[in-house]
Amino acid sequence: MNTLIRIASFFAESEKEPRQDSEGITSHSWILPEKAEMIYGILAALIIFGLLFKFAGPSIKKAMAARTARIQKELDDAASDKASAATEAAGIRQAKGDIGAERQRLLADAAVQADAMLADGRTRLEAEVVELKARAVADIDTARGRSADELRGEIARLSATAAERAVTESINDATHQDLIEAFIQKVGASA
């Protein structure tokens, strides 16, 4: 409280003595303006602040309200995005667990299909082996019959050749002449 009294007395004393600064302006105080300037300055400031309050105040309130609404919307959007991200993360975690189960199921299905294909392949191979054996037996029988026919034909040809040689070597000219005459007589007798 003493400090306030000292400050007030300091200002009161400074107003009693006129002061002149370096530019030649005389004033009662080195810090406070003249009383008339103070009154006009305060009135002008009050008028300006009143006009600002009246005309700029609503737009400032509106801007502040819009800013508050925008910040609240951003907070709400952030909360919504966080919730949707948490939902997606839970879905991904669940899908990750499902991936393991799906992989096991696919591997089991693949094993079943592989076993079925192996069994089917074995069955087809066995059927083909039986068919090939039957075809081979038929081919062997056909080849045996063909070779027997060829062998008979070759034997007949060789027999004919051998008989011709044997007849040619065993018949002399006289026997040959007798055979021709016997043939002619036989033909003449039958006519």
C-alpha positions in Angstrom: 0.0 0.0 0.0 2.9 2.4 0.8 4.2 1.8 -2.7 1.0 3.0 -4.3 1.0 6.1 -2.2 4.6 6.9 -3.2 3.8 6.3 -6.9 0.7 8.6 -6.7 2.7 11.3 -4.9 5.5 11.0 -7.5 3.0 11.7 -10.3 1.4 14.5 -8.3 4.8 16.2 -7.7 5.8 15.8 -11.3 2.7 17.6 -12.5 3.5 20.6 -10.4 6.7 21.3 -12.1 6.6 21.9 -15.8 9.2 19.9 -17.7 10.8 20.6 -21.0 12.2 17.9 -23.2 15.0 18.1 -25.8 12.6 19.2 -28.5 11.3 22.1 -26.5 7.9 20.6 -25.6 6.8 21.5 -22.1 4.7 19.1 -20.0 3.9 18.6 -16.4 5.0 15.0 -16.2 7.8 13.1 -17.9 5.5 10.0 -18.2 1.9 11.2 -18.3 0.4 13.4 -21.0 -1.6 16.6 -20.4 -5.1 16.2 -18.8 -6.9 17.3 -22.0 -4.9 14.8 -24.1 -5.7 12.1 -21.5 -9.4 12.8 -21.6 -9.6 12.9 -25.4 -7.4 9.8 -25.7 -9.5 7.9 -23.3 -12.8 9.0 -24.9 -11.4 8.1 -28.4 -10.2 4.7 -27.1 -13.6 4.0 -25.5 -15.4 5.0 -28.7 -13.1 2.8 -30.9 -13.4 -0.1 -28.4 -17.2 0.3 -28.3 -17.4 0.3 -32.1 -15.1 -2.7 -32.3 -17.2 -4.5 -29.7 -20.5 -3.6 -31.5 -19.4 -4.3 -35.1 -16.4 -6.6 -35.0 -17.5 -8.5 -31.8 -20.2 -10.6 -33.5 -17.9 -11.6 -36.4 -15.1 -12.4 -33.9 -17.6 -14.5 -31.9 -18.8 -16.2 -35.1 -15.2 -16.9 -36.2 -14.3 -18.3 -32.7 -17.5 -20.4 -32.8 -16.6 -21.7 -36.3 -13.1 -22.4 -35.1 -14.4 -24.3 -32.1 -16.9 -26.2 -34.4 -14.1 -27.0 -36.9 -11.8 -28.3 -34.1 -14.7 -30.3 -32.6 -15.4 -31.8 -36.0 -11.8 -32.7 -36.5 -11.8 -34.3 -33.0 -14.9 -36.3 -33.9 -13.5 -37.3 -37.2 -10.3 -38.4 -35.5 -12.2 -40.4 -33.0 -14.3 -42.0 -35.8 -11.2 -42.8 -37.8 -9.5 -44.3 -34.7 -12.6 -46.5 -34.1 -12.7 -47.6 -37.8 -8.9 -48.3 -37.7 -9.4 -50.4 -34.6 -12.2 -52.3 -36.3 -10.1 -52.9 -39.4 -7.1 -54.0 -37.2 -9.4 -56.5 -35.4 -10.6 -57.7 -38.8 -7.0 -58.1 -40.0 -6.0 -59.9 -36.9 -9.0 -62.2 -37.3 -8.2 -62.7 -41.0 -4.6 -63.5 -40.0 -5.9 -66.2 -37.8 -8.2 -67.4 -40.5 -5.3 -67.5 -43.0 -3.6 -70.2 -40.9 -6.7 -72.2 -40.7 -7.4 -71.7 -44.4 -3.8 -72.7 -45.2 -4.3 -75.9 -43.3 -7.6 -76.6 -45.0 -6.1 -76.0 -48.4 -3.1 -78.3 -47.6 -5.5 -81.0 -46.5 -7.6 -80.6 -49.6 -4.4 -80.7 -51.8 -3.3 -83.9 -50.0 -6.7 -85.5 -50.6 -6.6 -84.5 -54.3 -3.0 -85.8 -54.6 -4.0 -89.1 -53.1 -7.0 -89.3 -55.4 -4.9 -88.5 -58.5 -2.3 -91.1 -57.5 -5.0 -93.8 -57.0 -6.6 -92.8 -60.3 -3.2 -92.8 -62.1 -2.4 -96.2 -60.7 -5.8 -97.6 -61.8 -5.3 -96.1 -65.3 -1.7 -97.5 -65.5 -2.9 -101.0 -64.4 -5.6 -100.9 -67.0 -3.1 -99.7 -69.7 -0.7 -102.5 -68.6 -3.5 -105.1 -68.9 -4.5 -103.7 -72.3 -0.9 -103.6 -73.5 -0.4 -107.2 -72.4 -3.5 -108.3 -74.2 -2.4 -106.4 -77.3 1.1 -107.9 -77.0 -0.4 -111.4 -76.8 -2.6 -110.7 -79.8 0.4 -109.3 -81.7 2.4 -112.3 -80.8 -0.3 -114.6 -82.0 -0.7 -112.6 -85.2 3.1 -112.7 -85.7 3.2 -116.4 -84.9 0.5 -117.1 -87.5 2.1 -114.8 -90.1 5.5 -116.4 -89.5 4.0 -119.9 -89.8 2.4 -118.9 -93.1 5.7 -117.4 -94.3 7.5 -120.5 -93.2 5.0 -122.8 -95.0 5.3 -120.6 -98.1 9.1 -120.7 -97.9 9.0 -124.5 -97.4 6.7 -124.9 -100.4 9.0 -122.7 -102.6 12.1 -124.6 -101.5 10.3 -127.9 -102.0 9.2 -126.9 -105.5 12.7 -125.8 -106.3 14.2 -129.0 -104.8 11.7 -131.1 -106.7 12.4 -129.4 -109.9 16.1 -129.9 -109.4 15.6 -133.5 -108.4 13.4 -134.1 -111.4 15.8 -132.3 -113.7 18.8 -134.2 -112.4 17.1 -137.6 -112.3 15.4 -137.5 -115.7 17.7 -138.2 -118.6 16.8 -137.5 -122.3 15.3 -140.9 -122.9 13.1 -140.8 -119.9 12.1 -137.3 -120.8 11.1 -138.5 -124.4 9.1 -141.4 -122.9 7.2 -139.1 -120.6 6.3 -136.8 -123.5 5.0 -139.6 -125.7 3.0 -141.1 -122.8 1.4 -137.7 -122.3 0.5 -137.4 -125.9 -1.0 -140.8 -126.0 -3.0 -140.1 -122.9 -4.3 -136.9 -124.5 -5.0 -138.7 -127.8 -6.8 -141.6 -126.0 -9.1 -139.3 -124.1 -10.1 -137.4 -127.2 
